[in-house]
């Protein structure tokens, strides 16, 4: 007779598997992205993100309370303004939709859940780019990061515990850290979208925030090339040196190798964004009966944690948190 192999013995029952699991997935490991739209009187379903909506401020607060009750670790807010302009002024307006929503959430929940704010201009610019443009149509890096710093202060004043610059501008973290510190917000955390690839998986998100890049353009001149791996280390290291407290990799599943690299090389917490396209593909396949939605969601999120993410931004956050709590 052949002896039973040790790995097989350790897989024999669910209780044993849980006891020896190298990676765990808990509700507190998840962050829920949420959209709040200016002027809406009722939540508006986002067709390409099943189960998600453009919220009113009131429905947003209700959804954050639901997430908090399920044990979700945090939420990240994205504003959808009524009006857009060339310089994205709604992003750094004290009365902009994101700031109104941040104040409402913090007033209702306080510090019972980590409240994050996406920090970018693309939702607010008429041209759909992440910064202000030069006359030749390219993004003006230095003018943009000055506005990022202004936006960070406005978001912190409205109640964001974490600001999350996602524009991939050079020097953005340094400018934001200096702006926050000068304004007295030395405890505000910066979560840098340090490794953000120019991915084809962002389509449902752009539907959710109503962003179209003018002239059919793209963001390949400032987002990272998906062909490159070592470049991620340079981008992430630069953000850490400038003062980033948390480092993000986006998208998550197509860049698990990068996430693993950074886990081995950096000494700050890492997270990854399980992006809208990754979520939508699972939903679409599950609707056709091809896969088990919840099982696949948990498998994917666990793999992201296994690769090195301390927490995951995911549209599955509340659903999975409620499932894990059963």
Secondary structure, DSSP 8 states (H G I E B T S, - for coil): -----HHHHTTSSHHHHHHH-S----GGGEEEEEEEETT-SS-EE-TTSTT-EEE-HHHHHHHHHHHHHHT--EEEEEEE-S--BTT-GGGG-TTSHHHHHHHHHHHHHTTSSEEEEEE-STTTBSS--SS-B-TTSSB-HHHHHHHHHHHHHHHHHHT-SEEEE-S--TTHHHHHHHHHHHTT-TT-EEEEEEEEB--TT-HHHHHHHT---GGG---TTTSB-TT-SHHHHHHHHHHHHHT-SEEEEESSGGGHHHHHHHHHH-SSEEEEEE-HHHHHHHHHHHHTTSS-HHHHHHHHHHHHHHHT-SEEEETTHHHHHHHHT-
